[in-house]
Amino acid sequence: MKICDLLKCIDRVLDGFGSGAKQSVYLNIALRKGIPYESLLENPDALSEALKEVFDDSSNVVMTAIANEIGKVFGIKLDSSAGHFQENIELACKQISR
């Protein structure tokens, strides 16, 4: 697996919530936090914060969906609760670096 596979997992889930929502998340990260798309996985906290800002109370649903998609694609067991979102991204990144 590669970094692009992990980014595609996130993209697929965000696409399910609409292209406007996906663009809002990535623009929030790029403009407010100064993090380009290619460096997104180096700062999962920024992704989590952007999801909360864009999706508000529904952000837990989005984070759970992302964890489920990553787990399915990477074949790893993740805690899909939103409270473990950053750890899930970090665990998937470790799978890539093997």
N, C-alpha and C positions, 0 to 999 in steps of 0.2 A: 504494500500500500504506500501511497505517496501523499504529500501535503495536499495536492490538488484533489485527491479523493475525499479527504476530510472537509475541505472547503465546499466540494460538491454536495456533501451530505447536508451541510448548513444551507446551501443555496436551494436544494430541493425542498427542504422544509419551509423556508421562507417563501419560495414560489407558491406553495400551497396556500399562503395567506394573502397572496396578491403581489404583483410586481411593485406597486406603490409602497407597500409595507417593506418589502425587501430593500428597495432603494432608500427608504427613510432610515432603515437600520444602518446601511453602509455609509450613507451621507453623514449621519450622526457621528459615526465612528471617525470618519475622515475629517470632517469639518470641526467638530467640537473637541475631539480628542487628539487630532493630528496623526492618526494611525492609518496608513494606507491598507487597502484590501490584502495585499500580499503579506503584510505583517500582522494580520488579524489574530492568528493563532498564538502569537507570542504574548498576547495580552487578553486572555479570556475574560478578565474582569471588565474590560472596556466593552466587549461583546455583550456580556450580561447586563451591564448598565444601559447600553443602547436598547437592548430588547425590553428592558423595564420602562424606559422612556417612551418607546414607540408603542408597545402593546399594553402598558399599564398593568391592570389587574390580570390580564390574559397572558402575561409574559411567562407565568409558570407552565401554561399549556404549551407554549412555543419551546421553552427549554426542555420540557419532557419529550416533545416530539423530536427535537434535535438529538437528544441522548438516545432515544429509541432507534433513530435512523443510523446514527454512528455505530451503535451496538450491532445492528443488523448487518451493515456493510462490512464492518471490521471483524465481526464474529467474536465480540467480547461482551462480557456481562458488565453492564453499567448500572449504577444507582440512578434511575431516571427521575428522581425527585429534583425539583428545581434548586434545592439547597446544595446540591452536589454538582451543579453545572460546570463550574470552573475545573473541578477535579476530573470530571468526565473528559473535558477537552484535553487536559494535561495527560490523562491516561491514554487517550487515542494518539496523542503526539508521541508518546513513548513507544507505542506500537510501530509508528512510522520509523523511528530512529533505530530500530533493531537491525 
